[in-house]
Amino acid sequence: MNTLVAVAIAPVGVGDELVEYVSEIIRVIRASGLPSRTNSMFTEIEGEWDEVMAVVKEATAVLADRGIRTEVVLKADIRPGYEGMMERKVRVVNETLGEDVAVAPAAGASA
C-alpha cells in the first residue's frame, strides 16, 4: 500500500539550535533508500506503509534512545495503486498553474 508521509522529528528541551539533532535524523531517513525529500519544515518519505513507518520509528529512536524527549509530527497520504506521488503532486499543480517547472527527483528515487 503506497504511502507518502511528511514527518518532522525534533528534540524538545535541548536548546535553540537543533541542526545537529535534525541532521542525524535526516541521515537515517536518507540511508533507508526510500525516496525522500527534505524542506524547511518536513521530510517527505514514500514507499510501502510498513517500510515508511519502520524508517519513521528508526529515525525517532535516534533521539529517544538517548533519553531525549522527542516530538513527532506526521501527516500521511495512503493511496493504493499509485507510486511516485511525491513528484507527481507537485508536477500536476505546476501544470495546472501553467508553469514549466522541473521537479527535482527525491533522494533515493530513480530518475
Summary of the structure (lengths in Angstrom):
residues: 111
radius of gyration: 15.0
end to end distance: 21.8
largest distance: 49.0
contacts: 292
relative contact order: 0.26
helix: 37%
strand: 26%
